[in-house]
Amino acid sequence: MGVRLYTPIDTPKAFAPDLWLIDGPAIRFAGLPFTTRATVVRLPSGVLWVHSPTRLTEGLASALAALGPVAHLIAPNWIHYAYLPEWQAAFPGALLWAAPGVAARAEAHGTRLRIDHDLTDTAPPDWAGTIDQLVVAGSKVHREAVFRHRPTSTLILTDLIENFEPARLPLWMRPIVRLAGIAAPTGRMPPDMRVTFRDRAALRASVETMLGWAPERIVLSHGRLFERNATAELRRAFAFVLR
């Protein structure tokens, strides 16, 4: 697709204690190539929590087995579910937790998922005390669950902020991401998503909750991570609703 990936792909890469990133292949959405990234957390019980699973290969499955058993699969918003059927087939005992809208979107696109639990504003006992969560409010279209890994003060987002590095993209795509304001190092919410957040007060309250978490780093599904000054970057990216 002409995208320079975050190699090596399809392998867990240590990011923080008990937290790994998996960079996957590029996929197309709305005609644009997107890099993909999953986040893996090892819970105190020793099991693995996998956010927005990317492509599953035999090598990746073996590497994960060395870290712990896969117990929880997270579909954080309505457009992040593409690889879940293969993960459910490989890990039939894992529970699938889905954000609002995932089931309807998957069914409409012919993807069969077994959803075990809905994601809400309250962390379930399975990871309460280790991972905080919130379903960001304000849009009837884009309902995204966001998470904070408490031990490492890491905020895990999916599409609410995109931070594409132009040098990694095809030449034709570079002006598009710059015009949309989603180019690194100052990525933010994509404009087509932003217009769906009609209830700005509700969005503001969700952003203020995330700011209250005071994250030190932010993991994104698409583009460059924010490995420092995370709270300031969060405030900058959502300045349009905090004013």
C-alpha positions in Angstrom: 0.0 0.0 0.0 3.0 2.3 -0.1 3.1 2.7 3.7 6.3 2.3 5.6 5.3 0.1 8.6 6.5 0.2 12.2 8.7 -2.9 11.9 9.0 -5.5 13.1 5.3 -6.3 12.6 3.2 -9.1 14.0 5.4 -9.4 17.1 5.0 -8.1 20.7 7.3 -5.2 21.5 8.0 -4.2 25.1 6.8 -0.7 25.7 6.4 -0.5 29.5 6.3 -3.1 32.4 3.6 -5.7 31.5 2.6 -3.8 28.4 3.5 -4.6 24.8 2.7 -3.1 21.4 2.0 -5.1 18.3 2.3 -3.2 15.0 0.4 -4.9 12.2 0.1 -4.5 8.5 -1.7 -1.6 6.8 -5.4 -1.8 6.1 -7.6 0.4 3.9 -10.4 2.5 5.4 -12.3 5.1 3.3 -9.7 4.4 0.5 -6.7 5.4 2.7 -4.0 3.0 4.0 -3.9 3.0 7.8 -1.1 1.4 9.9 -2.5 -0.7 12.7 -1.5 -1.3 16.3 -2.7 -3.5 19.1 -1.8 -3.1 22.8 -1.3 -6.1 25.1 -1.5 -5.8 28.9 -0.6 -8.6 31.3 -2.9 -8.4 34.2 -1.8 -9.3 37.8 -3.4 -12.7 37.4 -1.0 -13.4 34.6 -3.5 -13.4 31.7 -3.4 -11.2 28.7 -5.7 -8.4 27.7 -5.5 -7.5 24.0 -6.8 -4.1 22.8 -7.8 -3.8 19.1 -6.2 -7.1 17.9 -4.2 -6.8 14.6 -3.5 -9.7 12.2 -2.8 -13.0 14.0 0.0 -15.1 12.7 1.4 -18.4 14.0 4.5 -16.5 15.1 2.5 -13.9 17.0 0.4 -16.6 18.7 3.6 -18.4 19.9 5.1 -15.1 21.1 1.9 -14.3 23.1 1.9 -17.8 24.6 5.3 -17.0 26.1 3.8 -14.0 27.8 0.6 -15.6 29.2 -2.8 -17.0 28.1 -5.0 -14.7 26.0 -8.1 -14.1 28.2 -9.6 -10.8 27.0 -10.1 -9.3 23.5 -11.1 -5.7 23.3 -13.1 -4.2 20.4 -12.8 -0.5 21.4 -15.0 1.1 18.8 -17.4 0.3 15.9 -14.7 0.1 13.2 -12.0 -2.0 15.1 -13.1 -5.6 14.8 -11.8 -6.9 11.5 -9.3 -9.4 12.9 -11.4 -10.6 15.8 -12.9 -13.7 14.2 -9.4 -15.2 13.7 -8.5 -14.4 17.3 -11.7 -16.0 18.6 -10.9 -19.1 16.6 -7.4 -19.3 17.9 -8.3 -18.5 21.5 -11.8 -19.9 22.0 -11.7 -19.4 25.8 -11.0 -15.6 25.5 -13.8 -13.2 26.3 -14.7 -10.5 23.8 -15.6 -7.1 25.2 -17.1 -4.7 22.7 -17.9 -1.0 22.6 -21.3 0.2 21.6 -22.0 -0.2 17.9 -19.5 -3.0 17.3 -22.2 -5.8 17.0 -24.3 -3.9 14.5 -21.4 -2.8 12.4 -19.9 -6.3 12.2 -23.2 -7.9 11.4 -23.9 -5.3 8.6 -20.6 -6.2 7.1 -21.0 -9.9 7.3 -18.6 -10.5 10.1 -19.7 -13.0 12.8 -18.6 -12.3 16.3 -19.4 -13.8 19.6 -19.6 -10.8 21.9 -19.5 -11.9 25.5 -19.7 -8.5 27.3 -20.3 -4.8 26.6 -17.8 -2.2 27.5 -19.1 0.4 29.8 -17.8 3.3 32.0 -17.0 0.8 34.8 -14.0 -1.6 34.7 -15.2 -5.1 35.3 -13.7 -7.1 38.2 -11.4 -8.9 35.7 -9.2 -5.8 35.5 -10.6 -3.2 37.9 -7.7 -1.6 39.8 -5.3 -2.2 37.0 -7.1 -0.7 34.0 -9.6 2.2 34.1 -12.0 2.7 31.3 -14.5 5.1 29.9 -16.8 5.2 26.9 -16.3 8.7 25.5 -19.6 10.5 25.2 -20.9 13.2 22.8 -21.4 11.3 19.6 -24.2 9.0 18.5 -21.9 7.6 15.7 -18.5 7.2 17.2 -18.6 5.4 20.6 -15.1 4.6 21.7 -13.9 3.0 24.9 -10.6 4.5 26.2 -8.4 2.9 28.9 -5.7 3.9 31.4 -3.2 1.3 32.5 -2.6 2.5 36.0 0.8 0.9 36.8 2.4 2.6 33.8 0.1 5.7 33.5 -0.5 4.8 29.9 -3.6 6.1 28.1 -4.8 3.7 25.3 -6.8 5.3 22.5 -8.0 4.0 19.2 -9.2 6.6 16.7 -10.0 9.7 18.9 -6.5 10.9 18.0 -4.7 10.0 14.8 -1.0 11.0 14.4 0.2 9.9 11.0 3.9 10.5 10.1 3.9 11.9 6.6 7.3 10.4 5.8 5.8 6.9 6.2 2.8 7.6 3.8 2.5 7.6 0.1 3.2 11.0 -1.5 -0.5 11.4 -2.5 -1.7 10.9 1.1 0.6 13.4 2.8 -1.3 16.6 1.9 -4.6 14.8 3.0 -3.4 14.1 6.5 -1.8 17.6 6.9 -5.0 19.3 5.7 -7.1 17.1 8.1 -4.8 18.1 11.0 -3.9 14.4 11.8 -0.2 14.6 10.8 2.5 14.1 13.4 3.7 15.6 15.6 0.4 17.4 16.2 -2.3 14.8 15.5 -5.8 15.1 16.8 -9.3 13.9 16.2 -10.1 13.4 12.5 -12.5 16.2 11.2 -15.1 13.7 9.9 -15.3 12.2 13.4 -15.3 15.5 15.1 -18.5 16.7 13.4 -20.3 13.7 14.9 -19.7 15.0 18.4 -22.8 17.2 18.6 -22.9 17.2 22.4 -19.7 19.1 23.2 -20.5 19.3 26.9 -20.6 15.5 27.1 -17.3 15.2 25.1 -15.7 17.8 27.4 -16.6 15.8 30.5 -15.0 12.7 29.0 -11.9 14.6 28.0 -11.7 16.1 31.5 -11.9 12.6 33.0 -8.9 11.5 30.8 -7.0 14.6 31.8 -7.7 13.7 35.4 -6.0 10.4 34.8 -2.8 12.4 34.1 -1.3 10.0 31.6 2.4 10.0 31.0 2.2 8.4 27.6 -0.5 7.7 25.0 -0.7 4.7 22.7 -2.6 5.3 19.5 -3.8 2.7 16.9 -2.7 4.8 14.0 0.6 6.7 13.8 3.3 7.9 16.1 2.8 7.4 19.8 3.1 10.2 22.4 5.8 8.8 24.7 6.2 11.9 26.8 4.2 15.0 27.8 1.0 13.0 27.3 -1.3 15.1 29.4 -0.2 18.3 27.5 -0.7 16.5 24.2 -4.1 15.4 25.2 -5.1 18.9 26.2 -3.7 20.3 22.9 -5.5 17.7 20.8 -8.9 18.4 22.4 -8.4 22.2 22.8 -11.4 22.7 20.5 -13.7 21.3 23.2 -11.9 22.6 26.3 -12.0 26.3 25.4 
